[in-house]
Amino acid sequence: MNAVTPSAKLHDCRDAFVAVLERLGADNSSIVAVCNDSVGSSKLGGFKSKWPERLVNVGIAEQNLVGVGAGLANGGLLPFVCGAACFLTGRSLEQIKADIAYSNVNVKLIGISSGMAYGELGPTHHSIEDFAWTRVLPNLPVVAPCDSIETAAAVEWAAAYDGPVFLRLSRVGVPDLLPEGHIFELGKANLLRDGDAVTLIANGTLTHRMMKAAAILAEQGIEARVLNMATVRPIDVEAVVAAARDTGAIVTAEEHSTFGGLGSAIAEVAVAEAPVPMKILGVPGIFAPTGSAEFLLDEFGMSPAGIAEAAIDLIARKSSRT
């Protein structure tokens, strides 16, 4: 397929989330929102104005937040439980495990401002462990859309899906990559650009950076395959195996620790089915320092140029093996 051309305009995926939530809420009175004193950051003001009785603000009490969501679901409602991803997952992991995943209740966990979106607030507000924490839990799909179009499609899917979901959304503006009318499929990667020299895989805020890296590589005569892997669990095994066999090298990038996240999930598949050289880009097992998300991503080698350089190094490793 031809490469996707990103839109020039940047979009906040939270806007896409609340637009769909309000549209669905107008037709389905069982939809409720639950938040942790985060009406503003979750952009739930419009929902609250329309249906104040359907928004529950538990305050800064994330364990209660998840428990209330589970109780509402057990009472027949459809709760979207919203909060900063670092606190929603880190403070209430036991409740997510026991009340949501183990109990397999129909709660949609919306992790807002994920990754290093709260960069200037420092390590306590970075959410760079949430993939690792959530993807080990049975019954819990883990999804990180790459743009506003995929966010809208994923919210539509989550509302119709009978079971718990963790949806990870950044507040950092990103260009749209997917076409209007895109339909989200759990566990299916999107091929954004084809190539045979190396595969670049990302999700969330890193996907458009991968596309820019692929363009840099193309200028050097290197054709890279680009996959948007929005679903971290269940991972798209077929797409990973095909990428490994067709291109012989895989670079992953994520706004997360290099331990236990997207790169780890892909490596687990590759090493079992089609071992190839890999480079996992992310936060290298440290507490990321204070700084803007853009600055930190660049510092950890995830600028488009940095990703392209990692791909070139990996291609050289691949060539030396053969």
Buried (B, 14 or more C-beta within 10 A) or exposed (E): EEBBEBBEEBBBBBBBBBBBBBEBBEEEEBBBBBBBBBBEBBBBEEBBEEBEEBBBBBEEBBBBBBBBBBBBBEEEBBBBBBBBBBBBBBBBBEBBBEBBBBBEBBBBBBBBBBBBBBBEBBBEBBBBBBBBBBBEBEEBBBBBBBBBBBBBBBBBBBBEBEBBBBBBBBBBEBBBBBEEEBEBBBBBBBBBBBBEBBBBBBBBBBBBBBBBBBBBBBEEEBBBBBBBBBBBBEBBBEBBBBBBEBBBBBBBBBBBBBBBBBBBBBBEBBEEEBEBBBBBBBBEEEEBBBBBBBBBBBBBBBBBBBBBBBBBBBBEBBEEEE
